Amino acid sequence: MYIKNLSLVNFKNFEEADLKFSANLNCFIGNNGAGKTNLMDAIFYLSFCKSFISSIDGLNIMHDQDFFVIHGRYHRLENEENIYCGLKRGQKKHFKRNKKEYKKLSEHIGLLPLIIVTPSDMNLILGGSDERRRFLDSIISQYDQVYLDNLIRYNRALLQRNKLLKQFAADRFYSEESLEVWSDQMVHYGKLIHEKRVEYLQKLQPIFQHYYELISSGKERIEMVHESKLYDHDFAELLKESIPKDRLLQYTSVGIHKDDILFNLGDYPIKKIGSQGQKKTYLVALKLAQFDFIKDLSGMTPILLLDDIFDKLDKYRVEQIVKLVADDHFGQIFITDTNREHLDQMIEEIEADFKIFQVNDGTVNEVTK
């Protein structure tokens, strides 16, 4: 699977752009702030119905304009897919597949599998548990629609339970039966979500270790540890026992929405002991493992976006990553960089077709080979 064409109107700093891509390697070069990452974000948008940079859709509209449009043509399972996203300020976002609008955006997730590696991924290591849960949920949701539906239902029940706890405090009233309605739903969907998370992480760990060893020459041991109270406790009992605390706090203090994933280097958190290069290697290996996992399950080769991937890495690790992505195991790849040194190195390694695009302050032009 790959994207053939991308058209933009008033998307971020691009007033208009119409690009035709290689099915293999595509490179965006230009200075910082020129718009390279915005092009990556547009491709990401067409897979996930949202930006990976800004959660507020309206912020993606070009300044002083009233709307944006993103349109992509894809080759997918021997068919052509036309994906359209349009947004006018203050109005509902429109997302269409082959001119037919989706009733629910969640129906689109997984159609166009995509993996992105970006500097903001460092938040997975340095940020809070919510960052790591979102990462985990986004991976599983790409290949498991039931998981995504269960997650939506769980979050809805959690929201209603929290509203009820606040209402109890405001009205100085309490009804255990009313609370049980939402607790029961959280238990039902929470157990299903927990099972899938456990299954996924068990399968991902050896692939993750494999990629890390390739990039770091096997000098370091890594692991992911899933932290969840559901390993040792019954979820229904946890919710019941937490009622006094939850009423005091006015929110639900236990559940799968409190899970975390510990990223360790050896026996210690990489957050505390890892160098910048080790952390970057950790993230790249994690994303490449995610790539393999989704490729195997979906039967399609995901699009791979590598945004500013070479920063903070020593020469050896850069060379190892270049060798990895140059392999025909990967399909269509998009890379951004501020200079051509790394890109030329990759082009020398890769035997497939490639295109280079120069990005300058909201304009983009293909560079003649």
Stockholm file with secondary structure:
# STOCKHOLM 1.0

chainA/1-369         MYIKNLSLVNFKNFEEADLKFSANLNCFIGNNGAGKTNLMDAIFYLSFCKSFISSIDGLNIMHDQDFFVIHGRYHRLENEENIYCGLKRGQKKHFKRNKKEYKKLSEHIGLLPLIIVTPSDMNLILGGSDERRRFLDSIISQYDQVYLDNLIRYNRALLQRNKLLKQFAADRFYSEESLEVWSDQMVHYGKLIHEKRVEYLQKLQPIFQHYYELISSGKERIEMVHESKLYDHDFAELLKESIPKDRLLQYTSVGIHKDDILFNLGDYPIKKIGSQGQKKTYLVALKLAQFDFIKDLSGMTPILLLDDIFDKLDKYRVEQIVKLVADDHFGQIFITDTNREHLDQMIEEIEADFKIFQVNDGTVNEVTK
#=GR chainA/1-369 SS CEEEEEEEEEETTEEEEEEECCSSEEEEECCTTSSHHHHHHHHHHHHHSSCSSCSCGGGGBCTTCSEEEEEEEEEETTEEEEEEEEEETTSCCEEEETTEECSSGGGTTTSSCEEEECGGGGHHHHSCHHHHHHHHHHHHHHHCHHHHHHHHHHHHHHHHHHHHHHHHHHHTCCCHHHHHHHHHHHHHHHHHHHHHHHHHHHHHHHHHHHHHHHHHTTCCCEEEEEECGGGTSCHHHHHHHTHHHHHHHTSCCCSGGGCEEEEEETTEEHHHHCCHHHHHHHHHHHHHHHHHHHHHHHSSCCEEEEESTTTTCCHHHHHHHHHHHHSTTSCCEEEEESSSHHHHHHHHHCCSCEEEEEEETTEEEEECC
#=GC SS_cons         CEEEEEEEEEETTEEEEEEECCSSEEEEECCTTSSHHHHHHHHHHHHHSSCSSCSCGGGGBCTTCSEEEEEEEEEETTEEEEEEEEEETTSCCEEEETTEECSSGGGTTTSSCEEEECGGGGHHHHSCHHHHHHHHHHHHHHHCHHHHHHHHHHHHHHHHHHHHHHHHHHHTCCCHHHHHHHHHHHHHHHHHHHHHHHHHHHHHHHHHHHHHHHHHTTCCCEEEEEECGGGTSCHHHHHHHTHHHHHHHTSCCCSGGGCEEEEEETTEEHHHHCCHHHHHHHHHHHHHHHHHHHHHHHSSCCEEEEESTTTTCCHHHHHHHHHHHHSTTSCCEEEEESSSHHHHHHHHHCCSCEEEEEEETTEEEEECC
//
